[in-house]
Amino acid sequence: MGLRKNLTRVFSRKHSPVAADSRALKGAEGEPQDEKTVAHGSRAVSAPPAAQLPIKRLMLLIEARARDTHLNKAVRHLRLEGSNYDVLVHELRKEGDAERLVRAAFDAATLSPAEKTIHTFVAVGGDHTANTGTLQSRLVNALVSCGASEDCCMGLVPRGPGPHDIAASLKIPQNVSQALQIVATGQCHPVDLGVLNKKKVFMNLVNTGLAAEVEQSRQGAHAACLVSLIHPDRDTSGQGMPTRQKERHGCLSFLSVGTTIFQGSTLNDGLLDIMYAMDLSQEQLATLSQGMATGQGLESLHGEMHRAKVPWLEVHAPGGIQVKVDGQDTVEEDLRFEVLPDRIRCAMPEAAQ
């Protein structure tokens, strides 16, 4: 069970408020030709050409461990559905493949937009990829750095080891055929992203303090860091303008920052969900460590957990603090989290809109 799911279950408050296959798709056998001859008495009359649907190009970026017979079958089925899908498949075998393929696709589209534009980039894999960040995070950062426009869409197909928190927040099913159908036929809607220190974009979660260590080890080290934490003081429904800043100083025991941590949070409300605890005792730290790993036994800490929906958050930690950004580790002294409203479009089912 994923850390994000455990946090949501226990702490949430309800708020109203390259190599594989890049062949162009061929139409199914028996598809009508541009013109056909119709018998009419003793004469042959040419019927007008059938209307052509616009081609939708999908680029599937697949983690090697996520590819299996079910995925291959779903891709074949999509290709045979009709001639308006052009499906390009790339298996990611080494670090940097996803970023390189996205940039190459944008460069090709600049030279030949009608023939080379990729309409939907699809991350096929899980949330966790050790030390390199999640595939979704790498794809999001690549799209943002390439200046993806509102015509560009991102799709998710959860495969391989979980958890699949991002797909779950978008209500993408675990069934590979159903997920691929949503990518191909679903509507694309804008979602918020977060950004750390103006450079590292994240879609799911940023954890630090005990949260980062539990996510990494699932055992939990009882470590804390002296910090100053600053964010706007505003009501948790996100209504109204910030009136003043709230500043806290002490040992940061736990911090999670995301776009949809709380139940009831929408994908494009223009706010970050933050949840943190400071100055916990050793006994409370032990309870927190066990509870985040299991999702149980945390009721006694509700009063210690601070929750807010804010447009930004700052953390200052002299000497540095470990941060895990969508699965990727980094150490920073000064952290500034901000929201990027409606920054990218994602394919999702109607239930998630």
N, C-alpha and C positions, 0 to 999 in steps of 0.2 A: 504494500500500500504506500502510496507516495506521501512525502512530507506535506506537500501542498494540500492534499486531500485530508490528511489528519488535522492540519491547522484549521481548514475550513469547517470540518465537522465539529471541532471542539470550541473554537474561539470566535467563529463568525457570528455577527449580528445581522438580522434581516434588515435590509434597507429598502425603502420604497423606491425612495428616490431612485572509363569513359570510353566509358567504354562500352556500353552494351549495344543498344539497338537504336539507331537514329534514322530509320527508314521512314520516308513519308508514307502516310496512310493511303492505302488503296481501297477503293470502294468494294462493297460486297459483291459476290458473284451474281450476275443477273441484273445488275443495276442498269437503268435505261441510259442509252447513249444520248449525246447532244441532239441528234436528229434521228427520227425513225420514219420508215416508209409505211404508209397506210394504204391498203388496197381500196380503190374507189372506182367501181365499174372496171373499165379497161385501162384506167390511168393510175399512176402511182402518185400520191400526194404526200409531200414532206410536211410533217407536223413541226410546229415551232419548237425550238430547244426548251427543255425543262428548266425552270428557274433554279439557279444554283444558290444553296445556302452559303453564307460566308464561312470560310475556314476558321476553325478555332484551334490554335496551336497550343499544345500542352507539353511542358518539359518536366519529366519525372526525374528527380534527383534521389537516388535510392541508396541508403546505407547497405553495405554488403551483407550484413547479418540480417537485414530485413527482407531480402529477396527470397521468395520461395515459390512453389508451384501455384499456390492460391493467387499470388500477385501476378504471376505470368499469365494465368488463365484469365484474370480480370482485365488485364491490358489487351489480350487478344480479343476478348469479347467487345471491349470498347472500340477497338479498331474495326471490327466487323459490323458495328451498329449502323454506320453510315459514312458517307464520304466527306462530311464536314468536320471531322476530327483529324488533326495531324499530331500524332503522339510520338514524342522523342523521349527515349529512355537512356539514362546514364547511371551507371553504378559507380558510386564513390569509393575509390580504393585507397586514396591517400589524402593527407591533410591539405586543405586548400583547393580541392577539386570543385567543391560547390561554388566557392567564390569565383574561381577561374571560369567555370562554365556560365555563370550568370553574366559576368562581364563580357565574355565572348558573345553571348546572345545579344546583349545590348549593342555591342559594336557592330554586329552583323545587321541588326535592325536599322541602325543609322544609315548603313549603305543601301539596304534594300528593304524598306519598311513593309511593303506589300507582301513580300515573299518570306521574310525572316522574322517578323515580329512574333515574340512569344507572348501569348495572352495570359497564361497562367503557369506559374512556377510551382511545382508540387514537391513538398518535403515528404519523403516516404521513410519513416523510421520512428524511433522513440524519443522521449524527452531527454534521456540521459546519454551523453557520449563523453567518456572519461577525459578530462583535462582539455578537451578542445571546444567545450561548449556544445549545446544541443544543435542538431541539424537545423531545427526551426530557427534558432537564434542566429546561426551563421547565415541562413538564407535571408532572414529579415535584415541583418546588417549589410549583406551584399546588395539587396534591393534598394535600401535607403542610400547607400554610398553611390549607387549608380543613378540615383535620382528617379526612381520608379514613379511614373505618372499615375493618374487616376484610372488610366486604361489598363494598367497592369494589376494582376490579381495573384494572390498566394493561396495555395491549397495544401491541405494536410491529409495524409493517409497514415494512420497509426499502425505501425508494424514493429515486430521485434520486441525486445525487453521493454517493459514499462518502467515507471508509470507514464501515462499519456495525458498529463494534466491540461496541456494547451488544447488538444483535440477535444477533451471532455468539456472544457469551458465553451467551446464552439459547437458542442453537441454533435461532433463527428462520430459516427458509429465505428465500432471495432471491426465490423465486417468489411473486408477489403473491397468487395464489389460495390457495396453500398457507398462506402467512402469515396471510391473513384467516380461513381455516378454523381455524387454531390459536387466533386471537383469539376466534372465536365459540364453538368447541367444546372448546378445551383447558382443562386444569385451571389454576386460579390458585394460586400458591404464594408464600409470603413470601420476600422478598429483603432483604438489608442495604442500607442507604444510608450515605453519608458526609456529614458536615456540617462546614463551615468556619466557625469563629468563631461558632458557635451560630445562624447565620442563613442561610448559603448551603449548600443541600443539593446533593449531587452523586451521580450514579449510575455514572459511568464513570471518568474520570481527572482528577486535578489535577496539572498540571505546572508547574515553576518552574525557574529557572536556565536552563541551555542547552536543556533539554527544551522549555520553553515557547517559546523563540525558534526552535528547529528546527521545532516544530509550526506556527508562524506563517509562517516564511519558507521552510522546507525548504532553507535555505542554511546557517544557523547562524552566530551571532556568538559569538566566544570571550569571553563575559563571565561573571563570577562575582561573588558577593556575600558579604561577610563576615557570618556568621551564627553563632548558637548553636542547635544542634539537640538536642532532648531527646525520648526515648521510653522506655518500659519495656524493661528488659533481660530477654528471655524467649526460649525456644527457638522456632524458626521454625515448628514444627508447631502452635503455639498452645495447647499443653497446659500445665496448671498455672497458678498465680497469679503475677503479676509479683512479682519479688523485689527488684529495685532499678532505678534509672533509669540509662540510658546517655546521656551528654552528650558532644557533640562541638562543637568550635569551629574555624572556618576559613572558607575560600572554598567556598561551595556551588556546585559545578559542574553538578550535575544532581539533580533530585528528581522522582519520580513517586509519587503516592498514589492508590490505587484499591481496589475491593472484590474484583476478580478479575484481578489482573495475573499472578500465578504460575499455571503449570500445576498442576492438582490443587486449586486453591482452589475452595471451594464458594460458592454464592450467599448462604448464610446461616450462615456460621461465626462471626459475631459479631466479626470482626477485619478490620482494614485491612491491605492489602499495601503495604509501602513499599519503595522502592529508591532509593538515593542514592549520589553520589560527591562527595568533597571534595578540594580542593587538587590538582587535576590539573594537569599541566604543559601548556604550549601544544601540544606534540606530541600529548599524550593528548586534549586538547580537540578538536584537529582530527580525530583518529581517531573520537572519540565523535560529533562533529557529522556526519561522513560516514556512519558506521555507523547512526545513528538514522534517517537519511534513506533508507538503502538496505537496512538489515537485515543487512549483511555486514561482515566485517572487524573485529568487536569482541571476538574471542576474547582478544586481549592485555589487555583491560581487566577481565576477570572478577575478578581479584584486587582491583581498586579499587572494585568495586560492592558496597555493603552492602545486604543484604536482610533484612527482618523482617516478621513478622505481629504486629500490636500493636493494642490497643483505642484508642490515642490517640498523637498526635505533636504536638510544639510546635516552632516555628521562630521565632526572634527575630532580626530583621534591622534594626538601626538605620539609618534613612534610607530604608527601604522596599525591597521586592522585587516584581518582576512575577510574577503568578500567573495561570495560565490554568485556569479551572474549567469543565470540560465545554465548552471552546471559548470561554468568555467571559473577557476580560481584566480584571484588577483589580490594584491595587498596595496592599500591606499591609506594615506593620512587624512585627506580631505575628500569627502564625498558630497556630491550634489546630485540629487535625483530630481528629474523633471518629467512631465508628461508631454508627449507629442500627440496632440489630438488628431484623430482621423488620419493618421499618417500613412496607413497602408490598408489595402482592401483584401478581404479574405472570403473565400468561397465557403458558404455555410448553408445548412438547411433552414427552412422557414422557422423552425422551433427556436433557433438561436437568435433570430433577428429582433 
